[in-house]
């Protein structure tokens, strides 16, 4: 049995890249008429905030974007360990509001300020969802979508201070 076949249901899947003249299907025999073909977008420039594959899925009412290879939760946890922890400071909301762009994004969650810029390409909800909390107190949005997440562990190296009251 080849690697493109599944013995459980004998389902064959062909994968091709949109915008690419090459396809894994072109190097294999023609697929039967009942085969399913999935098209994947051609990769964009590495390192680009917009390099994630196009697509969305909805699971449990949550909308998620397709992440680029190497940008899963496990990859984030490994990458985060390379970030240098910051000495926490007292940060005003006026300062947080200045950091509201994809390449410079801070947000307040539960009174703690995080620089989430490095996390942007790893966020399963995509840039659009993160921008809703950029430069703001995003506690309500975070709790609504991620009440189960251990934020202190997941974003420990992104923590830069506490909100000054």
N, C-alpha and C positions, 0 to 999 in steps of 0.2 A: 504494500500500500504506500503510495507517495505521500509527502507531507501536505499536499493540498487536498487530501481526501479525509473524510471522517468516517470511521467504521460504525459509530453509533446510529446514525441515520442515513449514512451513505450520501450526505449532502456535499456537493462540490461547490466551492466558492472561487471565483476569479476576482483578483484585485488589480485594478488599473489606476494610474494617476491621470487626473484630468489635466489637460494641457501638456501631456507628455506623449511622445510618439511610441514610447516603450510601454509594455504591459507584461505582467507575469503570464497572462493568458496567451500572448503571442509566441512564447517559447514552449508552450504545451499544446497537446492536441486540442482540436475544437471541443467546446463543452456541449453537453446535450442541451436540448431545447428547454428543459425544465431547470437548468442551472441558474443560480442567482449570481449576479455580477454587482459588486460594490465599486463605486468610483470614489477615489480619494483625491483631494486637491494636491497639486504640485506644491512642494515645500517652498516657502518664501525665504528671504534672507535670514540666515541664522542670527540669533540675538535680537531680532526685531520684536517689539511688543506685539506686533500684529502677525507674527509668524505661526501662530497656532492654526491648525487645520480648521476649515470652515465647517460649521455644523452645530446643532444644538440637540440636546436630548432633555426629556422631562421625566424625572423619576421621583415619585413621591411628592409631586407638586413643585419640585425644585427644577429650575432651568439650569442646564450646565452646557458649557461649550466644550468642543473637542480640544484637548490640550496637545501641544506639539510633543513629539517624542522627547523624553528626558525631562518633562515638566509635571510629573505625577506628584502625589503627596509624599511618596517615599523619596523621590528626588529632592523635593523641597527640604525635607528633614535632614538629608545629607548636606545639601547646599548651605542650609542655615548655619551649620556648624563651622563653616568657613567665614561667617560674618563676625566682625569684631564687636563684642558687647560694648554698649555706650554707658558712660557714667550717668545714671538717672538725674534729671534736673526737674525743677518746677517750670512748667511751660504754660503760658497764657493761651486762652482760646484765640486771641487775636493772632498769635504766632501760628497756631495750628491752621487757621483759615488761609494763610499764605501758601500752604503746601497742598494744593488741590489739583495737581496735574498728574498725568500718567507717569511722568519721569521724576516726580517729586511729590509723593503722596503720604500725608500723615492723616491719622484719624484717632479719635478718642473712643475707647471702649472701656466702660466701667471705671471711668476716672483715670485710666492709664493711657498715655500717648504712645502710639506706635508709628514708626516710619515703615510703611508697608510697600514702599517702592520696589524692593527686591522681590516681593511676593507676587506682583502683578501677573507675570506670565504663568504662575502656578495656580492661580485662583480658579477653581472649577466653574464659577459663575461668570468668569470673564471680566474684562476691563469695565464694561458697561455697569455691571453690578457694583464693582469696587468704587467706581466714580460717584455712586450715590452717597457714599460716606466720606469721600475725599475732603479734607479740610474741615470736617464736622465732628460732632459727637455722634458716632454711629452705633451707640449702645443698643438702641431699640431695634435697628435693622439686624445687628449681629445676633442679639438674643432671639429674634423671631426666626432666623434661618439656622443659627448654629449654637443653640443653647447647650447642646451635648459636647461641644468642642472644648478641650482643655487649652484655652488661649495662652495661659502662662507657659506651657510647654511648646506649643506650636509656633508661637511668635516671640519666644524669649529673647532672641538676639535682635529683634526689631523694636523692643521696648526702649524708649528713649527718655521717658519721664512721666511725672504725674501732672495732672491738670491743676494749675494754680487757681484757687478759688478766691 
